[in-house]
Amino acid sequence: MEKDYFSHILPNGLRIVHLPSASPVSYCGFAVNAGTRDEEAHEFGLAHFVEHMVFKGTEKRKSWHILNRMENVGGELNAYTTKEETFVYSIFMEEHFRRAFELLADLVFHSQFPEQEIEKEVDVILDEINSYEDSPSELIFDEFENLLFDGHALGHNILGDEQSLLSFDSESGKSFMKRFYAPENMVFFSMGRIPFKKIVQMAESALSDVAFPMASRNRVAPAGILPVTRQVHKDTHQAHVLIGGRAYSMHDEKRLPLFLLNNLLGGPGMNNRLNVSLREKHGLVYNVESNVTSYTDTGLASIYFGTDPKNKEKAVRLVHKELAKLRDMKLSATQLAAAKKQVIGQLGVSGDNREGLFLGLGKSFLHYNRYDTLPEVFAKVERLTAEEILEVANEVFAPERLFSLIYQ
């Protein structure tokens, strides 16, 4: 899995990257540098709508043919949308690589958005929204980003709302794709045993004539605002709490020490500081976690927990107590070594998830034009210092920078 990757750029600007793998299961897909933040004011939810509709018909395929093209050979077809990216990809046995490539190229460059499919798919997305709104432990994350970014496009939830969805038609989808699904704004990425030379030949044969310029992008970083605390009444049995603030972009060197700090504070290990304090010592929560998200020009760090309303204030105090420890006390050499060892182990285990590894390849090449192997990432972790981590703790988790959102 740690072999070097191969890359190539077509004359139309499409980047191609391939990671060799010994497995007979192959992966390939398109990563598009376009997401929710690229929508205009009247297009709320359009990026996600486009992701749904690319499966509903192209110039030569109806939705039924698309649905069955990979399923009939035991493969999978999938897609997802984020604030800044859209991924469309497939997983299949290696002998079906050409089938997957041709289908995916058809979807991202020749989708037609048939009107008869739009109403049905809008209903599907509206059901998705209703399901999401029934889950306060998920909904609070979207509302927190909107609070943190003060109405900026990065704060918009990905699914959109009923009013905007009902206004979309074929032209809406085609317009968005024409603006952003340009070869120069995309990466074709793959993983498997197929020789890279064959992939390049396929791409040159099928995609060299796909050439149109990308529209000018209008991404503006969110302006700074003063932190606020907001409490929202929800008819729930638990109080749901999110505490956090803005953090580093994906291009900031401080992102890696923040990653280690986040893992120490509330990462997936049961021995993280928040879990030990709030759950193991005090029995106040079932789940507490911290998360970091980095965008191209900003980021956020947050802490979430759900608890009995009568325990909310105590739990909040304990969270702030743990943050104060990180700000005031530099990690000892022993603590730092243990934190590094845990992060490296977790990265190694997650690297064994082949789909996650594949998607990481696409995202990395989309934004950085490179891919760091696990040993390279391990080396970067090993170079982190206690001073760097202390500095990050004092910048990101300073009390005067923290926002709070409470559902109760």
Secondary structure, 3 states (H helix, E strand, C coil): CCCCCEEEECCCCCEEEEEECCCCEEEEEEEECCCHHHCCHHHCCHHHHHHHHCCCEECCCEHHHHHHHHHCCCCEEEEEECCCCEEEEEEEEHHHHHHHHHHHHHHHHHECCCHHHHHHHHHHHHHHHHHHHCCHHHHHHHHHHHHHCCCCHHHCCCCCCHHHHCCCCHHHHHHHHHHHCCHHHEEEEEEECCCHHHHHHHHHHHHCCCCCCCCCCCCCCCCCCCCCEEEECCCCCCEEEEEEEEECCCCCCCHHHHHHHHHHHHCCCCCCHHHHHHHHHCCCEEEEEEEEEECCCCEEEEEEEEECHHHHHHHHHHHHHHHHHHHHCCCCHHHHHHHHHHHHHHHHHHCCCHHHHHHHHHHHHHHHCCCCCHHHHHHHHHCCCHHHHHHHHHHHCCHHHCEEEEEC
